[in-house]
Amino acid sequence: MSKKVFVSVVVACVGMYALFTQYTSKPTIKNIDSLNQAKSVKQITSLELTTADMTQELKSTQLNTVTTNKTSPQPLPPITSPAYLPNIVKNTQPVAQYSGDLNNHQAYQDFHLEQQRQLEQRFVIAAQAKILKLEELLAKGRQKKLSQEQLQVAIDKINALKQMQINLKD
């Protein structure tokens, strides 16, 4: 007799759950067209980028990170909206394309070598800021008395970044 009562209670609970979930309101998706989109970051479109320009870019990004940390961050649009696209998909930066004669193989190779050189220079600049941040985090880790293994992993990563930076500077 108790098995029948138990089964009846379970069936009743499942039935109530099904009715409850069927008749509750479902969330609606709102359009975010009225929300402000984040301003795009300054984009580099010229292939003629000197080391002085990149140094200036590094200084300006360091100043921006200092000033933006003091202000409140802009709210991001909700992910539930159908108009939401992650920033990685919204690539608005124009890709520099070769505009010379495709039969001139040497000019085409020079173009790609210049692109590679600029990419390496940008890595060197970005690595410098990253190394400083990682060293600060390493100091905090030492203050918090993290294990030597964790500290060694951080030290190895910092050294690898420094070595890559040295290799790319040459």
HUNOR-V255443 format. One record per helix or strand of 2 or more residues. SS is the DSSP state (helix for helix, strand for strand). FROM is the first residue (numbers start at 1). LEN is the number of residues. If there is no record, write none. Layout:
BEGIN
SS&FROM&LEN  SS&FROM&LEN
END
This chain:
BEGIN
helix&2&22  helix&51&20  helix&105&39  helix&148&22
END
